[in-house]
Amino acid sequence: MDIPRNPSGASHPHSETDYGAALDDLSQTPSSMPRSFTEHVGDFVGSYSRASLAHMASTVPIASSPGTLHSKQSYIEEGAPLFVGDDTGHVFRDRTDSIGRIDETTSLLSAVHNESLSRIMTTSTVTSYPDTKQHQSSFIQAVFNSVNILTGIGILAMPLGLRIAGWVIGITVFFFCFIITNYTAKLLATCLDKDTNAQTYGDIGALAFGVRGRIWISCIFVVELLAVSVALVIFLSDEIEALFGDLNPLLVRAIAFIVLTPMLFVSVRQLSYASILGIMIALTILFVMVTDGLSKPHAPGSLLEPAYTELWPSDWKTVPMSFGLIMAGFAGHSVFPTIYRSMERPEKYSTVVNWTYVATALFYLAVSVCGYLMFGLDVMQEITQNLISVPEYNRTLNLIMIWFLALNPVAKYGLTLHPVKLTWHRVLFRDLRLDRWCGSSVWRRRLVSTLGTVGLSAAVVVIAYLVPDFDKVMGLLGAFFAFMISVIFPVCCYLRLYGDSVTSWQWTIHVGLLLLSAAIGISGTFASFAPRDS
């Protein structure tokens, strides 16, 4: 489907600044000099680091009411930051050290791109925004960043989604999700073209629906990140049980809490480097599955003798559960505006999206088909649980895979929950009495920030203990959040911004997509809350 572009025909200008302290670490090797393999790898890692940090910044609304931007000096004297960061908080510094105003709808990234601001300073990292076009992403880097963002732990539940829906419905839903999310990713770029100052997903919401649009999408993002964090805790807990056998669920969650909570105190820049594991994990899972499947001559768990599978689902009532499980793998639209704005050649964005979705779909389809063929109706909520349960497999290879997969939640927990942490700290320090008490001493502010961070992590782990089913959490992420953020909201924004210029046929198609996606998303959301059959 062709996307009607901005009627004015204005092309997207290069973003003048990139988000990420990793800029300081990137090589400044002149293009005329030969570059080593290490330098090329460094460029890819640095590019993904900046994309991750920009995504994080675009998620956080920096104020709930119109606030004042203080210079570094006034911040230290008054002890009243706009919102609190890792230790003592983020400081917004004006170029002229004069007091400026910022609208309540502004995100952290948008504020930095505002012409009156030049840097953000924290106690743990200094993130600058110089005019460095040499750090914009190349075509290959943009594809790599996009694939790595889309490819996450959702791949583990893909075989279960196929098993629940059967071959016909499962493959149909898979390609529907593939096509519709590919299309709406391109719609986001069209919406960004409406205003050259728009940088983030929240900016699109503000362009289309004003203050309410940005506030609404910011709230959705925060809740989504909480749900993702819960899924990471559940996944790590399951990996711990796979490695050490049946343990008390409360003990497992306690171990997960001890392992994951320190990640909230690690530099965000370092976490963004570690979160590059997405593609590696997908490749590892696929390699181990194919190796295991070909090494075993007979079912179950064999690719040479496939297990019994169903063309149509045996239980139609559970089919909506598969919608979210499959859709969860295609949800990454919140970061696509950042990818678009950071590209050296934004006119190639549509090609980047196509290559990204082809590569991601091949990963997902291969894992889904192999998992369903190998275990049939016995596919578990995480395909790794099936792999580790077959004694005939190479035990050493599978244990190495489990240990490697356990790095994913450890690496991504801090980065995923960091925007929620910043928002939570902002809520804490809105209490004037607490803020004054902390303002008289650095250690008090650090104590409150630390306790608030530990408390937030504890709350996430408690939720993971109360809702221990990985498939239900992933189903909710896919059915509600993915359809809302990746389909419904982009289409609504596009119709709002370009409704006067589209044809009646295009209106009909887009409204049809909205209604179909809403129906699928609602049914999948209810299915994720449905109790399990005993």
Secondary structure, DSSP 8 states (H G I E B T S, - for coil): ------TT-------S----GGGGGS----TTS---HHHHHHHHHHHHHHHHHHHHHHH-B--SS-EEE--HHHHHHH---SS--SSS--EEEETTS--EEE-TT-BHHHHHHSTTEEEEE-SS-EEE----GGGSB-HHHHHHHHHHHH-SGGGGGHHHHHHHHHHHHHHHHHHHHHHHHHHHHHHHHHHHTT-TT--SHHHHHHHHHHHHHHHHHHHHHHHHHHHHHHHHHHHHHHHHHHHH-S--HHHHHHHHHHHHGGGGGS-HHHHHHHTTHHHHHHHHHHHHHHHHHHH--SSSS-SSS-----SS-S-GGGHHHHHHHHHGGG--GGGHHHHHHHBS-GGGHHHHHHHHHHHHHHHHHHHHHHHHHHHGGG--SSHHHHHHH-TTS-HHHHHHHHHHHHHHHHHHHHHHHHHHHHHHHHHHTTSHHHHHHHHT-HHHHHHHHHHHHHHHHHHHHHHHHHS--HHHHHHHIIIIIIHIIIIIHHHHHHHHHHTTTS-HHHHHHHHHHHHHHHHHHHHHHHHHHS----
